[in-house]
């Protein structure tokens, strides 16, 4: 094995990759009052959402330590690619970069590159899939990094949540100047823009909001046939299926992946949230 892909636990991997020896997932930590867990393979979404629903304290997360990342870099491989959640949403990226610097000081130079996905969930997976594709083509480390960085700028991330309170209380909506939504029935359609969260539109009711999301993605999308559609949902398979049908009615994708969210994305999306990346 000549390379390794390290991702933080904000990246949802499809089943065929979750046990792949080329991958290592570095978990973030989750806190709900005194309740504390790692966002790892033992994450129980139902139990976690119950803890959140039963607590008056807003849930929060903590990024991995540089030491955790540095241990992953010790693998006997020539190249290490790291993909993290947006640096503007978590300290995970900074920890991974610091770990690469510490590794170089202690063990000498190694081909390690840390990608700030400028997204989360499927946004990270989009970069992972591109890495696999380019490694399969046999390109050089430098060329792969260049192409993945370029690909990142074309990835679209949209989402609709039942509520934005966890994002708001954790300071993740600082770039949103004004949310017009003032009642529970009005659902903002949000998007990622250079790693920050912005509001794109809003609709009355979740069904109309998901339809509007589909319209916005289709309007912005270019060359859908070359793209992978990734839909992540927090315990909302019916909503994910609706979005899938809406987008497939107007676009033809290379591949479609539907995933249930891991810990951090479950915390921010809350039950019912849907995230789309292409």
Backbone as CSV, one residue per row, in Angstrom:
resi,resn,N_x,N_y,N_z,CA_x,CA_y,CA_z,C_x,C_y,C_z
1,UNK,0.853,-1.191,0.000,0.000,0.000,0.000,0.887,1.239,0.000
2,UNK,0.821,2.045,-1.036,1.721,3.179,-1.177,1.134,4.484,-0.674
3,UNK,-0.157,4.495,-0.346,-0.755,5.733,0.151,-1.836,5.438,1.187
4,UNK,-2.165,6.490,1.933,-3.185,6.389,2.971,-4.037,7.647,2.927
5,UNK,-5.323,7.486,3.161,-6.232,8.627,3.232,-6.770,8.727,4.654
6,UNK,-6.515,9.851,5.279,-6.960,10.100,6.649,-8.087,11.129,6.595
7,UNK,-9.200,10.816,7.218,-10.318,11.761,7.275,-10.748,11.938,8.724
8,UNK,-11.328,13.092,9.030,-11.917,13.218,10.362,-13.330,12.644,10.322
9,UNK,-13.949,12.525,11.476,-15.234,11.822,11.545,-16.403,12.642,11.018
10,UNK,-16.115,13.821,10.480,-17.167,14.592,9.809,-17.394,14.075,8.395
11,UNK,-16.538,13.167,7.957,-16.660,12.567,6.630,-17.429,11.257,6.736
12,UNK,-18.567,11.188,6.080,-19.310,9.933,6.017,-18.780,9.098,4.855
13,UNK,-18.342,7.876,5.141,-17.835,6.988,4.097,-18.888,5.945,3.744
14,UNK,-19.045,5.625,2.458,-19.965,4.547,2.082,-19.444,3.216,2.591
15,UNK,-20.315,2.239,2.664,-19.984,0.951,3.269,-18.762,0.294,2.643
16,UNK,-18.624,0.405,1.325,-17.512,-0.279,0.658,-16.152,0.321,0.998
17,UNK,-16.135,1.534,1.568,-14.869,2.163,1.938,-14.616,2.142,3.441
18,UNK,-15.655,1.934,4.238,-15.510,2.045,5.693,-14.533,1.035,6.282
19,UNK,-14.371,-0.119,5.642,-13.430,-1.113,6.147,-12.163,-1.206,5.325
20,UNK,-11.984,-0.276,4.407,-10.823,-0.277,3.515,-9.562,0.086,4.300
21,UNK,-8.523,-0.726,4.179,-7.294,-0.499,4.960,-6.549,0.764,4.552
22,UNK,-6.904,1.341,3.417,-6.261,2.589,3.001,-6.772,3.786,3.796
23,UNK,-7.855,3.593,4.542,-8.491,4.706,5.244,-8.299,4.631,6.752
24,UNK,-8.208,5.817,7.355,-8.257,5.917,8.809,-9.116,7.119,9.167
25,UNK,-10.052,6.905,10.078,-10.942,7.982,10.521,-10.486,8.482,11.886
26,UNK,-10.250,9.779,11.981,-9.843,10.395,13.241,-11.089,11.010,13.885
27,UNK,-11.502,10.508,15.048,-12.772,10.962,15.633,-12.691,12.317,16.326
28,UNK,-13.735,13.097,16.169,-13.938,14.262,16.998,-14.631,13.794,18.270
29,UNK,-14.766,14.675,19.241,-15.459,14.345,20.483,-16.784,15.090,20.541
30,UNK,-17.770,14.483,21.183,-19.094,15.077,21.309,-19.475,15.200,22.776
31,UNK,-20.082,16.330,23.125,-20.483,16.591,24.507,-21.928,17.084,24.549
32,UNK,-22.706,16.490,25.436,-24.048,16.995,25.738,-24.131,17.051,27.257
33,UNK,-23.845,18.209,27.832,-23.749,18.290,29.284,-22.633,17.385,29.782
34,UNK,-22.953,16.458,30.694,-21.959,15.519,31.224,-21.767,14.301,30.327
35,UNK,-22.584,14.173,29.320,-22.505,13.040,28.382,-21.388,13.311,27.376
36,UNK,-20.453,12.369,27.261,-19.271,12.569,26.420,-18.950,11.293,25.665
37,UNK,-18.827,11.389,24.345,-18.479,10.220,23.529,-17.523,10.622,22.413
38,UNK,-16.851,9.613,21.871,-16.067,9.806,20.658,-16.967,9.564,19.453
39,UNK,-16.757,10.334,18.423,-17.504,10.139,17.177,-16.787,9.066,16.360
40,UNK,-16.875,7.831,16.830,-16.149,6.740,16.179,-17.116,5.657,15.711
41,UNK,-16.594,4.454,15.461,-17.425,3.368,14.929,-18.508,2.911,15.913
42,UNK,-18.382,3.308,17.180,-19.382,2.923,18.179,-20.504,3.953,18.325
43,UNK,-20.462,5.006,17.518,-21.476,6.059,17.620,-22.874,5.491,17.392
44,UNK,-23.769,5.798,18.325,-25.167,5.370,18.259,-26.014,6.624,18.035
45,UNK,-26.466,6.808,16.810,-27.187,8.034,16.472,-28.457,8.209,17.304
46,UNK,-29.221,7.135,17.461,-30.477,7.221,18.208,-30.235,7.642,19.651
47,UNK,-29.251,7.014,20.297,-28.923,7.349,21.679,-28.462,8.801,21.785
48,UNK,-27.632,9.219,20.838,-27.114,10.588,20.873,-28.243,11.603,20.700
49,UNK,-29.113,11.387,19.730,-30.219,12.314,19.500,-31.156,12.361,20.702
50,UNK,-31.324,11.233,21.393,-32.126,11.216,22.619,-31.476,12.058,23.708
51,UNK,-30.146,11.970,23.805,-29.421,12.778,24.785,-29.593,14.266,24.484
52,UNK,-29.503,14.617,23.205,-29.656,16.018,22.801,-31.066,16.510,23.111
53,UNK,-32.066,15.698,22.767,-33.464,16.084,22.982,-33.795,16.244,24.461
54,UNK,-33.120,15.472,25.313,-33.422,15.500,26.735,-32.579,16.468,27.542
55,UNK,-31.727,17.228,26.878,-30.827,18.138,27.591,-31.166,19.601,27.301
56,UNK,-31.027,20.428,28.324,-31.203,21.869,28.139,-29.911,22.518,27.650
57,UNK,-28.829,21.755,27.709,-27.517,22.281,27.321,-27.262,21.992,25.847
58,UNK,-26.818,22.989,25.134,-26.546,22.825,23.706,-25.372,21.870,23.505
59,UNK,-25.495,20.887,22.628,-24.374,19.971,22.373,-23.216,20.706,21.717
60,UNK,-22.020,20.180,21.910,-20.838,20.780,21.285,-19.865,19.685,20.901
61,UNK,-18.896,20.063,20.097,-17.883,19.102,19.662,-16.496,19.644,19.965
62,UNK,-15.516,18.757,19.965,-14.115,19.147,20.141,-13.294,18.443,19.074
63,UNK,-12.378,19.182,18.476,-11.587,18.619,17.379,-10.527,17.648,17.904
64,UNK,-10.015,16.782,17.040,-8.962,15.847,17.452,-7.675,16.598,17.799
65,UNK,-6.875,15.999,18.650,-5.583,16.593,18.985,-4.595,16.356,17.844
66,UNK,-3.568,17.198,17.725,-2.528,16.951,16.721,-1.885,15.576,16.890
67,UNK,-1.794,15.106,18.128,-1.175,13.805,18.397,-1.937,12.675,17.708
68,UNK,-3.259,12.765,17.709,-4.061,11.734,17.037,-3.744,11.687,15.545
69,UNK,-3.634,12.850,14.956,-3.303,12.890,13.528,-1.878,12.390,13.287
70,UNK,-0.964,12.814,14.144,0.441,12.434,13.953,0.615,10.923,13.991
71,UNK,-0.118,10.264,14.867,-0.057,8.796,14.939,-0.503,8.165,13.624
72,UNK,-1.488,8.780,12.984,-1.977,8.251,11.704,-0.931,8.400,10.604
73,UNK,-0.097,9.427,10.717,0.921,9.678,9.694,2.089,8.696,9.774
74,UNK,2.154,7.913,10.861,3.255,6.963,11.039,3.139,5.739,10.138
75,UNK,2.049,5.613,9.430,1.823,4.448,8.565,2.969,4.275,7.572
76,UNK,3.277,3.031,7.263,4.373,2.712,6.341,3.906,2.874,4.896
77,UNK,3.699,4.119,4.507,3.261,4.450,3.151,4.087,5.629,2.647
78,UNK,4.074,5.829,1.343,4.836,6.930,0.754,4.078,8.252,0.804
79,UNK,2.751,8.164,0.689,1.949,9.383,0.576,0.768,9.330,1.552
80,UNK,0.521,10.453,2.198,-0.622,10.558,3.108,-1.462,11.767,2.700
81,UNK,-2.733,11.508,2.441,-3.678,12.580,2.132,-4.642,12.710,3.309
82,UNK,-4.883,13.936,3.739,-5.769,14.181,4.873,-6.898,15.108,4.422
83,UNK,-8.124,14.745,4.755,-9.282,15.572,4.396,-10.061,15.891,5.667
84,UNK,-10.295,17.180,5.913,-10.988,17.593,7.135,-12.219,18.446,6.832
85,UNK,-13.036,18.605,7.847,-14.145,19.542,7.798,-13.585,20.950,7.583
86,UNK,-14.411,21.857,7.100,-13.987,23.236,6.867,-13.246,23.819,8.074
87,UNK,-12.130,24.470,7.799,-11.342,25.095,8.863,-12.114,26.223,9.542
88,UNK,-13.150,26.733,8.882,-13.951,27.806,9.465,-15.062,27.271,10.369
89,UNK,-15.184,25.938,10.416,-16.205,25.320,11.260,-15.621,24.509,12.410
90,UNK,-14.328,24.183,12.333,-13.703,23.334,13.351,-12.194,23.545,13.334
91,UNK,-11.548,23.166,14.442,-10.094,23.223,14.514,-9.427,21.969,13.983
92,UNK,-10.200,21.051,13.413,-9.656,19.780,12.926,-8.556,19.992,11.889
93,UNK,-8.788,20.905,10.956,-7.793,21.178,9.911,-6.486,21.671,10.524
94,UNK,-6.571,22.616,11.452,-5.359,23.156,12.074,-4.599,22.078,12.842
95,UNK,-5.319,21.176,13.506,-4.673,20.075,14.219,-3.923,19.165,13.251
96,UNK,-4.554,18.891,12.105,-3.934,18.015,11.108,-2.677,18.639,10.515
97,UNK,-2.720,19.946,10.273,-1.555,20.653,9.725,-0.431,20.698,10.754
98,UNK,-0.761,21.003,11.997,0.248,21.031,13.059,0.882,19.657,13.212
99,UNK,0.074,18.617,13.120,0.591,17.252,13.223,1.581,16.948,12.106
100,UNK,1.305,17.436,10.904,2.222,17.224,9.779,3.557,17.916,10.036
101,UNK,3.503,19.106,10.608,4.734,19.832,10.934,5.520,19.118,12.034
102,UNK,4.811,18.622,13.045,5.469,17.891,14.130,6.087,16.598,13.613
103,UNK,5.376,15.928,12.719,5.895,14.693,12.133,7.201,14.974,11.394
104,UNK,7.228,16.050,10.625,8.431,16.394,9.858,9.608,16.680,10.788
105,UNK,9.337,17.352,11.907,10.398,17.663,12.866,10.949,16.403,13.523
106,UNK,10.076,15.442,13.809,10.480,14.252,14.555,10.955,13.101,13.680
107,UNK,10.407,13.013,12.469,10.690,11.845,11.626,11.241,12.188,10.250
108,UNK,11.360,13.455,9.952,11.836,13.844,8.629,10.685,14.050,7.659
109,UNK,11.033,14.514,6.488,10.017,14.843,5.496,9.286,13.606,4.983
110,UNK,7.996,13.775,4.741,7.156,12.738,4.154,6.093,13.453,3.332
111,UNK,5.630,12.819,2.296,4.612,13.445,1.454,3.260,13.382,2.162
112,UNK,2.949,14.473,2.855,1.682,14.598,3.578,1.012,15.884,3.119
113,UNK,-0.233,15.792,2.716,-0.973,17.013,2.364,-2.323,17.002,3.059
114,UNK,-2.648,18.129,3.681,-3.917,18.271,4.388,-4.849,19.155,3.563
115,UNK,-5.996,18.607,3.201,-7.001,19.349,2.447,-8.064,19.898,3.391
116,UNK,-8.284,21.191,3.344,-9.448,21.789,3.989,-10.600,21.615,3.002
117,UNK,-11.559,20.768,3.327,-12.647,20.485,2.382,-13.537,21.699,2.126
118,UNK,-13.463,22.696,3.027,-14.349,23.859,2.974,-15.817,23.420,3.019
119,UNK,-16.050,22.248,3.585,-17.392,21.666,3.648,-17.414,20.688,4.813
120,UNK,-18.306,19.728,4.755,-18.374,18.640,5.721,-19.104,17.475,5.067
121,UNK,-19.228,16.370,5.766,-20.028,15.245,5.299,-19.676,14.856,3.869
122,UNK,-20.655,14.924,2.958,-20.414,14.552,1.570,-19.394,15.425,0.879
123,UNK,-19.195,16.645,1.379,-18.180,17.520,0.798,-16.787,16.947,0.971
124,UNK,-16.547,16.337,2.123,-15.271,15.652,2.340,-15.178,14.414,1.463
125,UNK,-16.278,13.671,1.386,-16.283,12.450,0.580,-16.035,12.752,-0.891
126,UNK,-16.506,13.885,-1.367,-16.240,14.256,-2.763,-14.733,14.314,-3.026
127,UNK,-13.978,14.872,-2.096,-12.524,14.948,-2.263,-11.890,13.571,-2.149
128,UNK,-12.411,12.755,-1.251,-11.905,11.387,-1.089,-12.074,10.593,-2.377
129,UNK,-13.238,10.679,-2.980,-13.495,9.947,-4.226,-12.584,10.433,-5.344
130,UNK,-12.311,11.727,-5.357,-11.396,12.274,-6.364,-9.981,11.765,-6.127
131,UNK,-9.576,11.691,-4.868,-8.251,11.154,-4.535,-8.100,9.721,-5.030
132,UNK,-9.101,8.908,-4.778,-9.056,7.510,-5.218,-8.955,7.417,-6.735
133,UNK,-9.725,8.238,-7.413,-9.725,8.244,-8.880,-8.352,8.623,-9.434
134,UNK,-7.747,9.661,-8.865,-6.461,10.146,-9.365,-5.318,9.206,-9.001
135,UNK,-5.389,8.586,-7.824,-4.377,7.594,-7.457,-4.446,6.405,-8.412
136,UNK,-5.654,6.028,-8.788,-5.843,4.922,-9.730,-5.217,5.249,-11.086
137,UNK,-5.213,6.521,-11.439,-4.621,6.953,-12.709,-3.095,6.982,-12.651
138,UNK,-2.546,6.877,-11.444,-1.095,6.832,-11.303,-0.399,8.173,-11.390
139,UNK,-1.104,9.251,-11.098,-0.500,10.581,-11.159,0.459,10.797,-9.990
140,UNK,1.314,11.782,-10.127,2.260,12.105,-9.062,1.525,12.727,-7.880
141,UNK,2.145,12.677,-6.710,1.577,13.266,-5.499,1.235,14.737,-5.726
142,UNK,2.168,15.467,-6.314,1.980,16.902,-6.528,0.811,17.186,-7.470
143,UNK,0.702,16.374,-8.519,-0.375,16.572,-9.495,-1.728,16.233,-8.876
144,UNK,-1.751,15.197,-8.054,-2.997,14.820,-7.382,-3.462,15.938,-6.451
145,UNK,-2.533,16.488,-5.683,-2.872,17.586,-4.775,-3.439,18.766,-5.560
146,UNK,-2.784,19.100,-6.650,-3.228,20.220,-7.484,-4.644,19.996,-8.018
147,UNK,-4.903,18.794,-8.521,-6.207,18.500,-9.117,-7.315,18.427,-8.066
148,UNK,-7.004,17.896,-6.904,-8.018,17.813,-5.848,-8.347,19.204,-5.313
149,UNK,-7.335,20.047,-5.161,-7.580,21.421,-4.721,-8.475,22.149,-5.723
150,UNK,-8.233,21.915,-7.000,-9.049,22.541,-8.037,-10.482,21.991,-7.998
151,UNK,-10.580,20.676,-7.788,-11.898,20.034,-7.729,-12.710,20.573,-6.555
152,UNK,-12.042,20.832,-5.453,-12.728,21.334,-4.257,-13.520,22.609,-4.555
153,UNK,-12.953,23.482,-5.367,-13.611,24.761,-5.657,-14.893,24.594,-6.465
154,UNK,-15.084,23.422,-7.069,-16.285,23.196,-7.877,-17.374,22.428,-7.126
155,UNK,-17.057,21.932,-5.937,-18.029,21.145,-5.168,-19.093,22.065,-4.563
156,UNK,-20.345,21.681,-4.729,-21.463,22.443,-4.174,-21.998,21.745,-2.928
157,UNK,-22.265,22.513,-1.889,-22.855,21.977,-0.660,-24.097,22.782,-0.304
158,UNK,-25.227,22.102,-0.211,-26.491,22.725,0.184,-27.117,21.899,1.303
159,UNK,-27.875,22.553,2.175,-28.562,21.775,3.207,-29.800,22.495,3.726
160,UNK,-30.713,21.686,4.239,-31.920,22.187,4.895,-32.056,21.444,6.218
161,UNK,-32.237,22.198,7.299,-32.381,21.610,8.630,-33.725,21.992,9.226
162,UNK,-34.213,21.157,10.132,-35.451,21.496,10.831,-35.247,22.691,11.754
163,UNK,-34.055,22.799,12.317,-33.735,23.990,13.100,-32.237,24.246,13.056
164,UNK,-31.878,25.495,13.263,-30.482,25.926,13.149,-29.872,26.276,14.502
165,UNK,-30.562,25.929,15.581,-30.136,26.388,16.898,-28.756,25.877,17.306
166,UNK,-28.454,24.618,17.020,-27.139,24.095,17.403,-26.039,24.823,16.647
167,UNK,-26.249,25.063,15.358,-25.279,25.830,14.575,-25.136,27.241,15.132
168,UNK,-26.269,27.855,15.429,-26.245,29.237,15.908,-25.535,29.351,17.260
169,UNK,-25.911,28.477,18.199,-25.354,28.560,19.550,-23.881,28.195,19.602
170,UNK,-23.406,27.439,18.608,-21.986,27.106,18.539,-21.207,28.091,17.669
171,UNK,-21.854,29.182,17.280,-21.175,30.235,16.532,-20.852,29.895,15.095
172,UNK,-21.593,28.946,14.515,-21.297,28.525,13.143,-22.091,29.295,12.097
173,UNK,-22.889,30.261,12.540,-23.667,31.061,11.592,-23.231,32.523,11.604
174,UNK,-21.991,32.772,11.987,-21.503,34.147,12.089,-21.501,34.870,10.752
175,UNK,-21.393,34.115,9.648,-21.362,34.744,8.326,-22.758,35.015,7.782
176,UNK,-23.784,34.532,8.485,-25.162,34.773,8.057,-25.642,36.051,8.732
177,UNK,-25.756,37.114,7.947,-26.064,38.427,8.522,-27.479,38.496,9.093
178,UNK,-28.415,37.866,8.392,-29.792,37.923,8.883,-30.583,36.739,8.365
179,UNK,-31.096,35.960,9.274,-31.983,34.861,8.889,-33.413,35.396,8.932
180,UNK,-34.042,35.435,7.776,-35.385,35.992,7.699,-36.391,35.102,8.420
181,UNK,-36.079,33.805,8.464,-37.019,32.858,9.080,-37.303,33.243,10.526
182,UNK,-38.559,33.373,10.845,-38.929,33.750,12.208,-39.919,32.778,12.834
183,UNK,-40.391,31.810,12.055,-41.299,30.802,12.593,-40.774,29.426,12.242
184,UNK,-41.255,28.425,12.943,-40.800,27.056,12.719,-41.173,26.552,11.336
185,UNK,-42.214,27.138,10.713,-42.658,26.651,9.407,-41.787,27.153,8.263
186,UNK,-41.007,28.199,8.497,-40.135,28.737,7.449,-38.770,28.072,7.549
187,UNK,-38.359,27.415,6.466,-37.106,26.666,6.452,-36.085,27.344,5.539
188,UNK,-34.990,27.843,6.093,-33.946,28.422,5.252,-33.212,27.336,4.467
189,UNK,-32.857,27.645,3.240,-32.007,26.763,2.445,-30.604,27.343,2.535
190,UNK,-29.698,26.569,3.123,-28.345,27.035,3.395,-27.352,26.402,2.426
191,UNK,-26.181,27.032,2.326,-25.140,26.502,1.447,-23.775,26.816,2.030
192,UNK,-22.777,26.105,1.536,-21.405,26.391,1.908,-20.784,27.317,0.879
193,UNK,-20.062,28.323,1.343,-19.383,29.258,0.449,-17.988,29.520,0.989
194,UNK,-16.987,28.914,0.350,-15.594,29.043,0.776,-15.433,28.695,2.253
195,UNK,-16.139,27.643,2.662,-15.983,27.139,4.021,-16.915,27.733,5.042
196,UNK,-17.670,28.765,4.665,-18.612,29.381,5.585,-20.038,29.036,5.188
197,UNK,-20.954,29.222,6.126,-22.363,28.931,5.878,-23.089,30.208,5.481
198,UNK,-23.835,30.137,4.389,-24.613,31.280,3.922,-26.049,30.827,3.657
199,UNK,-26.967,31.778,3.699,-28.360,31.466,3.378,-28.613,31.791,1.915
200,UNK,-29.204,30.828,1.189,-29.472,31.006,-0.233,-30.931,31.351,-0.517
201,UNK,-31.828,30.818,0.289,-33.251,31.028,0.044,-34.015,30.549,1.267
202,UNK,-35.328,30.525,1.174,-36.148,29.960,2.233,-37.512,29.612,1.663
203,UNK,-38.164,28.673,2.313,-39.483,28.231,1.863,-40.341,27.914,3.078
204,UNK,-41.634,27.875,2.859,-42.560,27.514,3.932,-42.747,26.002,3.915
205,UNK,-42.318,25.347,4.972,-42.448,23.896,5.079,-41.245,23.161,4.519
206,UNK,-40.970,22.002,5.092,-39.795,21.230,4.703,-39.881,20.721,3.265
207,UNK,-41.048,20.252,2.846,-41.173,19.696,1.496,-40.851,20.742,0.435
208,UNK,-41.367,21.952,0.610,-41.083,23.021,-0.348,-39.617,23.454,-0.268
209,UNK,-39.062,23.405,0.935,-37.652,23.775,1.096,-36.747,22.791,0.367
210,UNK,-37.055,21.505,0.461,-36.258,20.497,-0.235,-36.402,20.639,-1.746
211,UNK,-37.612,20.981,-2.198,-37.818,21.212,-3.630,-37.009,22.419,-4.091
212,UNK,-36.991,23.460,-3.273,-36.211,24.662,-3.611,-34.722,24.345,-3.622
213,UNK,-34.282,23.546,-2.675,-32.884,23.108,-2.666,-32.541,22.435,-3.989
214,UNK,-33.417,21.544,-4.442,-33.189,20.861,-5.712,-33.083,21.827,-6.869
215,UNK,-33.923,22.857,-6.865,-33.885,23.867,-7.924,-32.563,24.634,-7.907
216,UNK,-32.117,25.011,-6.717,-30.878,25.781,-6.593,-29.665,24.969,-7.037
217,UNK,-29.620,23.708,-6.623,-28.506,22.845,-7.022,-28.488,22.671,-8.538
218,UNK,-29.641,22.392,-9.121,-29.731,22.185,-10.568,-29.318,23.437,-11.333
219,UNK,-29.726,24.604,-10.837,-29.394,25.860,-11.509,-27.899,26.147,-11.484
220,UNK,-27.238,25.759,-10.403,-25.808,26.052,-10.257,-24.918,24.958,-10.825
221,UNK,-25.479,23.780,-10.995,-24.696,22.615,-11.392,-24.270,22.685,-12.851
222,UNK,-23.040,22.263,-13.087,-22.518,22.164,-14.451,-21.992,20.743,-14.671
223,UNK,-22.273,20.182,-15.824,-21.766,18.857,-16.196,-22.099,17.804,-15.135
224,UNK,-23.378,17.616,-14.892,-23.825,16.663,-13.871,-23.363,15.245,-14.161
225,UNK,-23.215,14.895,-15.425,-22.832,13.527,-15.780,-21.452,13.149,-15.250
226,UNK,-20.635,14.143,-14.971,-19.300,13.882,-14.433,-19.278,13.948,-12.909
227,UNK,-20.431,14.174,-12.305,-20.491,14.407,-10.862,-21.101,13.237,-10.100
228,UNK,-20.711,13.176,-8.837,-21.315,12.229,-7.902,-22.268,13.014,-7.007
229,UNK,-23.490,12.565,-6.902,-24.470,13.174,-6.007,-24.415,12.442,-4.669
230,UNK,-24.130,13.187,-3.606,-24.071,12.601,-2.268,-25.115,13.281,-1.394
231,UNK,-26.003,12.485,-0.833,-27.049,12.994,0.053,-26.835,12.388,1.435
232,UNK,-26.583,13.242,2.413,-26.434,12.793,3.802,-27.664,13.254,4.578
233,UNK,-28.177,12.402,5.424,-29.372,12.769,6.188,-29.217,12.309,7.631
234,UNK,-29.864,13.042,8.526,-29.859,12.661,9.935,-31.195,12.005,10.261
235,UNK,-31.207,10.690,10.176,-32.406,9.905,10.474,-33.621,10.390,9.678
236,UNK,-33.403,10.684,8.392,-34.492,11.182,7.541,-34.425,10.536,6.157
237,UNK,-34.531,9.204,6.080,-34.401,8.525,4.787,-35.458,8.939,3.769
238,UNK,-36.670,9.247,4.229,-37.724,9.647,3.290,-37.390,10.985,2.641
239,UNK,-36.874,11.915,3.429,-36.491,13.212,2.871,-35.319,13.065,1.904
240,UNK,-34.367,12.216,2.265,-33.225,11.977,1.382,-33.694,11.395,0.054
241,UNK,-34.643,10.484,0.121,-35.175,9.863,-1.101,-35.921,10.887,-1.948
242,UNK,-36.643,11.797,-1.303,-37.350,12.846,-2.033,-36.365,13.738,-2.784
243,UNK,-35.306,14.156,-2.103,-34.293,14.998,-2.744,-33.634,14.255,-3.903
244,UNK,-33.353,13.003,-3.688,-32.757,12.176,-4.748,-33.649,12.158,-5.989
245,UNK,-34.943,11.929,-5.792,-35.881,11.882,-6.920,-35.969,13.232,-7.619
246,UNK,-36.000,14.307,-6.843,-36.087,15.645,-7.419,-34.875,15.959,-8.288
247,UNK,-33.697,15.602,-7.805,-32.474,15.906,-8.548,-32.291,14.990,-9.753
248,UNK,-32.666,13.725,-9.613,-32.533,12.796,-10.739,-33.549,13.089,-11.842
249,UNK,-34.621,13.770,-11.490,-35.615,14.134,-12.505,-35.080,15.193,-13.463
250,UNK,-34.082,15.964,-13.001,-33.541,17.058,-13.817,-32.084,16.854,-14.223
251,UNK,-31.408,15.877,-13.611,-29.975,15.694,-13.845,-29.627,14.217,-13.971
252,UNK,-28.546,13.952,-14.667,-28.024,12.589,-14.778,-26.627,12.567,-14.163
253,UNK,-26.473,11.850,-13.054,-25.208,11.841,-12.326,-24.406,10.571,-12.601
254,UNK,-23.107,10.687,-12.417,-22.226,9.535,-12.585,-22.507,8.485,-11.520
255,UNK,-22.821,8.956,-10.318,-23.051,8.052,-9.195,-23.906,8.755,-8.158
256,UNK,-24.708,7.999,-7.431,-25.526,8.558,-6.356,-25.251,7.774,-5.075
257,UNK,-24.941,8.499,-4.002,-24.662,7.880,-2.705,-25.562,8.530,-1.659
258,UNK,-26.250,7.711,-0.873,-27.092,8.211,0.216,-26.549,7.651,1.526
259,UNK,-26.304,8.532,2.492,-25.662,8.134,3.743,-26.380,8.723,4.948
260,UNK,-26.349,7.994,6.055,-26.831,8.525,7.324,-25.662,9.229,8.007
261,UNK,-25.926,10.332,8.676,-24.849,11.125,9.254,-24.199,10.461,10.468
262,UNK,-22.908,10.719,10.614,-22.174,10.310,11.806,-22.440,11.340,12.908
263,UNK,-21.598,11.306,13.942,-21.853,12.095,15.134,-21.905,13.593,14.986
264,UNK,-20.821,14.195,14.494,-20.770,15.655,14.419,-21.856,16.196,13.498
265,UNK,-22.025,15.563,12.348,-23.050,16.035,11.421,-24.455,15.784,11.960
266,UNK,-24.632,14.732,12.759,-25.923,14.510,13.420,-26.182,15.609,14.447
267,UNK,-25.127,16.039,15.122,-25.263,17.087,16.124,-25.731,18.395,15.495
268,UNK,-25.115,18.768,14.379,-25.462,20.037,13.739,-26.723,19.952,12.885
269,UNK,-26.914,18.832,12.203,-28.090,18.701,11.337,-29.358,18.467,12.141
270,UNK,-29.212,17.834,13.311,-30.366,17.432,14.123,-31.243,16.464,13.332
271,UNK,-32.140,15.805,14.029,-33.021,14.841,13.367,-33.803,15.534,12.253
272,UNK,-33.756,14.948,11.066,-34.498,15.506,9.937,-33.681,16.323,8.968
273,UNK,-32.447,16.651,9.316,-31.612,17.462,8.437,-31.130,16.698,7.209
274,UNK,-30.986,17.415,6.092,-30.525,16.819,4.838,-29.423,17.689,4.240
275,UNK,-28.317,17.042,3.864,-27.169,17.730,3.267,-26.925,17.153,1.881
276,UNK,-26.766,18.022,0.887,-26.519,17.587,-0.488,-25.201,18.165,-0.978
277,UNK,-24.359,17.306,-1.548,-23.134,17.795,-2.186,-23.005,17.171,-3.566
278,UNK,-22.534,17.978,-4.505,-22.279,17.487,-5.860,-20.987,18.107,-6.376
